[in-house]
Amino acid sequence: MSEAELFKSITDESPDAVIWADAEGIMRYWNRGAEELFGWTSEQALGQMMDMIIPENLRDRHWEGYHRVMGGGESRYGRRELLKVPALRSDGTRVSIEFTLQMAEHPTHGHIAVAVLRDASDAFNEMRALRKRVAELEAGAAAAS
């Protein structure tokens, strides 16, 4: 097995979603993890704009950041910092995701963005419940004093 075949095998079978898109935001790679996370097959996703996984109310903000990163070639969401945002599944439901973003040069597509994503819904829901409980406790303490 060549190194390229090994790399493809690793990314194809990764439990995390691995997606990469070209400078225009057209998805050019969609692995099995992305199929499981978002519900679209690679055949359905490849060649489509990333809008299919971005909630409509966040698209303007997404594209502003995407074009800025593509223009400068750098993202702060790389090695240490995760971007946490809502995303859309094929059935229209939202999922909370977290991901890193790396920039690379592709021999055919030029400057590309590679994202490694995972479902963070459980952690998001736990944090929301904890914040709600803290607010309730603080309100109770304020009312008691």
N, C-alpha and C positions, 0 to 999 in steps of 0.2 A: 504494500500500500504506500503510495506516495504521500509526501507531507500535505499536499493540497487535498488529496482524498481523505486523509486523516482529519484535517481541519474541517472539511465539509461534513464528515460523519459526526464529529463532535458537536458542531453548531446545529446540524439538522436534528439531532436527537436531544439537545439540551432541554432540561425541564423549564428553563427560563425562556421567555419569548425573545427571539433575536430577529430584529428587523433592520434593514437598511434601505435608505431612500436617497435618490439623487438630488441634485441642487434645486430642482423644481418641486420636490416633495413627492415624487412618484416612487412608490414602493417597489423595490427591485429584488428583495430577499425577504422571505417569510418562512420561518421554521415551524416545526411541529408544536413547540411551546407556544408560538403565536396563534396557531390554529386552536389550541386548547384554551388559551386565555380569551381570545376575541370571538371565536366561533366561526370564522371564515376560513376556508381552505386556502392553501397557497395559490391555487388556480384562480380563486375569486379575488384575492388581494393583490397579486402581482399586477403591476401596470396601473393600479388605482392610486389616486391621491390619498394622502394620509388623513384627509377629512373624514374618511369612513370610520376612523377610531377616535376622532376628536369631537367632543360635544360642541354643538353649534355656537353656544354662547362663549366658548373659549377659542374659537378659530382665529379671530383677528389677533388676539394676543399671541397665540401659537405661531402664526405666520410671521409676525413682527420679530419674534425671537429667532425663529428658524432662519429667516433671511439674514439677520444680523450675524448669527453664528456661521452661516455658509459664506458670508462675505469676509469674515475675519478668520475663519478656520479654527476657532477655539470655543469651547463651552466650559462653564464652571462646573457642569454636571458630568464629571469624568471620574477620576480615581477615588475621590473622597466624599463627594457630595451627591446625594440622590435627589432627583427631581420627583416630587410627589404631586400627582394630578389625577383628576377623574378622566376616564376614557369610556368609549362606547363599545359594547359587544354587538354582534350581528343581530341579536333580537331587540336592540334598542335600549337595553338596560345599561346602567352605568356601573363601572367597576373602578375602584381606587387602585392606581398603579404607582409603582416607584421604578425609576430607571436611571441608568447612566447613559451618557452620550459620548461617543468618540467620533472624531473626524478622521477620514482616510481618503486616499486617492485611489480610484479604480481605473484600470487601464482603458475601459470603454466609456464609463459614465462620468469620469472626472471626479470632482469633489463630492464625497458622499458622507452621510451621517449614519452611524451605526448605533442602534439603541439595544440595550439588554434590559428587558422589562420583567416585572413580576407583579402578581396580584397582592396588593397590600390592604385589601378590604377589611380583613379581620382586625389588623392592627389599627386601621383608621376608625372602625366602629368601636373598638375598645377605648381608644383615646377620646372619642366623642362622648361615650358614656361616662368616663372618668371626669371629664370637664363639666358635664352636666351635674354629676353628683357633687363635685367640689362647689359649684355655684349654688346648689341647693343647701349644702352645709353652711356656706358663708352667709347666705340669706337667712338661714335659721339662727345663726350666731348673732347676726346684726339685729334681728328682731328680738332676741332674748336680752340684748344689752340696753 
